[in-house]
Amino acid sequence: MRIIPAIDIIEGKCVRLSQGDYDTKKIYNENPLEVAKEFEDYGIRYLHLVDLDGAKSKQIINYRTLEELASKTSLQIDFGGGIKSQKDIDIAFECGAKQITGGSIAVQEPEIFTKWIEVYGSEKIILGADCKNRKIATHGWLESSELDVIDFIWDYKQKGISYVICTDIAKDGMLEGTSNKLYKEILADTDVKLIASGGVSNIEDLYLLKEIGCEGAILGKAIYEGRIKLKELRELIS
């Protein structure tokens, strides 16, 4: 299972939210490159970079941060937040993203998102399936829909998607454990390469996600709050 630390960006700074609430913003480092380099020093190979300003603004904002991290580290970066147009996806790839994650656009502009899967291939495009009470949420989790998360993923599986990041918003940033029951259902019903996100609180959570069959696991606050040491992650991935 791939271990994928997250860096969330607001105004160029490394932050974390709780349950997607922008009012809970906590700044952990004003220099995301320092954080990324520390991950790299401990053998981490992947990074989940989220432009929270972009998610709220509906277009990429912090692309310079992406460019800096991609050019000054060897981390394989998947980038999301504000990718709503061809211009946005062009900027993301030009700035060094290896994969992009589309959530809101997959809900609101399915024709465009499906075209991206066809043009760039399933290795480059990740479906962001962020949900609360099993319903898909969009625009930095500020808006909700009536789409069931498993139906949503299944539909895009038929359209060629391979990678899916699923975040249970109720768990995100709460350090209370992951949505294992939901992830088991998704894997049983859709057979995608599932990247679990939200709620990782300790190293045992990661071993459970691996046992379930997740392809990857994203973690953030557990690292920043010292619940999981980078040394533990190095041992897990070695």
Solvent accessible surface area in square Angstrom, and as a share of the most:
residue,aa,sasa,rsa
1,M,60,0.27
2,R,50,0.18
3,I,5,0.02
4,I,2,0.01
5,P,0,0.00
6,A,2,0.01
7,I,0,0.00
8,D,16,0.08
9,I,1,0.01
10,I,15,0.08
11,E,125,0.56
12,G,24,0.23
13,K,56,0.24
14,C,0,0.00
15,V,1,0.00
16,R,17,0.06
17,L,10,0.05
18,S,26,0.17
19,Q,71,0.32
20,G,6,0.06
21,D,62,0.32
22,Y,33,0.13
23,D,137,0.71
24,T,59,0.34
25,K,85,0.36
26,K,102,0.43
27,I,77,0.39
28,Y,52,0.20
29,N,42,0.21
30,E,119,0.53
31,N,59,0.30
32,P,8,0.05
33,L,20,0.10
34,E,98,0.44
35,V,13,0.07
36,A,0,0.00
37,K,84,0.35
38,E,88,0.40
39,F,4,0.02
40,E,48,0.22
41,D,108,0.56
42,Y,66,0.25
43,G,37,0.36
44,I,4,0.02
45,R,155,0.57
46,Y,41,0.16
47,L,0,0.00
48,H,19,0.09
49,L,1,0.00
50,V,25,0.14
51,D,0,0.00
52,L,17,0.08
53,D,29,0.15
54,G,0,0.00
55,A,10,0.07
56,K,104,0.44
57,S,60,0.39
58,K,101,0.43
59,Q,99,0.44
60,I,12,0.06
61,I,71,0.36
62,N,16,0.08
63,Y,68,0.26
64,R,153,0.56
65,T,16,0.09
66,L,0,0.00
67,E,63,0.28
68,E,60,0.27
69,L,0,0.00
70,A,27,0.21
71,S,84,0.54
72,K,109,0.46
73,T,17,0.10
74,S,83,0.54
75,L,8,0.04
76,Q,72,0.32
77,I,1,0.01
78,D,9,0.05
79,F,1,0.00
80,G,5,0.05
81,G,15,0.14
82,G,3,0.03
83,I,5,0.03
84,K,42,0.18
85,S,44,0.28
86,Q,87,0.39
87,K,147,0.62
88,D,9,0.04
89,I,0,0.00
90,D,55,0.28
91,I,36,0.18
92,A,0,0.00
93,F,46,0.19
94,E,141,0.63
95,C,15,0.09
96,G,26,0.25
97,A,6,0.04
98,K,96,0.41
99,Q,25,0.11
100,I,0,0.00
101,T,17,0.10
102,G,1,0.01
103,G,22,0.21
104,S,13,0.08
105,I,4,0.02
106,A,2,0.02
107,V,32,0.18
108,Q,98,0.44
109,E,78,0.35
110,P,45,0.28
111,E,127,0.57
112,I,65,0.33
113,F,0,0.00
114,T,25,0.15
115,K,120,0.51
116,W,4,0.01
117,I,9,0.04
118,E,127,0.57
119,V,91,0.52
120,Y,64,0.24
121,G,28,0.27
122,S,31,0.20
123,E,101,0.45
124,K,78,0.33
125,I,0,0.00
126,I,1,0.00
127,L,0,0.00
128,G,4,0.04
129,A,0,0.00
130,D,30,0.16
131,C,1,0.01
132,K,96,0.41
133,N,128,0.65
134,R,88,0.32
135,K,76,0.32
136,I,2,0.01
137,A,11,0.08
138,T,8,0.05
139,H,8,0.04
140,G,17,0.16
141,W,61,0.22
142,L,97,0.48
143,E,74,0.33
144,S,98,0.63
145,S,24,0.16
146,E,148,0.66
147,L,74,0.37
148,D,35,0.18
149,V,0,0.00
150,I,17,0.09
151,D,94,0.49
152,F,11,0.05
153,I,0,0.00
154,W,125,0.44
155,D,64,0.33
156,Y,3,0.01
157,K,68,0.29
158,Q,107,0.47
159,K,72,0.30
160,G,36,0.34
161,I,2,0.01
162,S,25,0.16
163,Y,22,0.08
164,V,0,0.00
165,I,5,0.03
166,C,0,0.00
167,T,5,0.03
168,D,23,0.12
169,I,6,0.03
170,A,43,0.33
171,K,59,0.25
172,D,14,0.07
173,G,11,0.10
174,M,66,0.29
175,L,29,0.14
176,E,121,0.54
177,G,13,0.13
178,T,15,0.09
179,S,11,0.07
180,N,35,0.18
181,K,156,0.66
182,L,16,0.08
183,Y,0,0.00
184,K,117,0.50
185,E,52,0.23
186,I,0,0.00
187,L,35,0.17
188,A,85,0.66
189,D,77,0.40
190,T,4,0.02
191,D,110,0.57
192,V,10,0.06
193,K,83,0.35
194,L,0,0.00
195,I,1,0.00
196,A,1,0.01
197,S,10,0.07
198,G,7,0.07
199,G,5,0.05
200,V,8,0.04
201,S,10,0.07
202,N,58,0.30
203,I,24,0.12
204,E,104,0.47
205,D,15,0.08
206,L,0,0.00
207,Y,111,0.42
208,L,82,0.41
209,L,0,0.00
210,K,101,0.43
211,E,145,0.65
212,I,35,0.18
213,G,45,0.43
214,C,6,0.04
215,E,45,0.20
216,G,0,0.00
217,A,0,0.00
218,I,7,0.03
219,L,3,0.02
220,G,5,0.05
221,K,28,0.12
222,A,1,0.01
223,I,22,0.11
224,Y,41,0.16
225,E,72,0.32
226,G,34,0.33
227,R,128,0.47
228,I,2,0.01
229,K,119,0.50
230,L,20,0.10
231,K,120,0.51
232,E,55,0.25
233,L,0,0.00
234,R,105,0.38
235,E,106,0.48
236,L,24,0.12
237,I,64,0.33
238,S,119,0.77
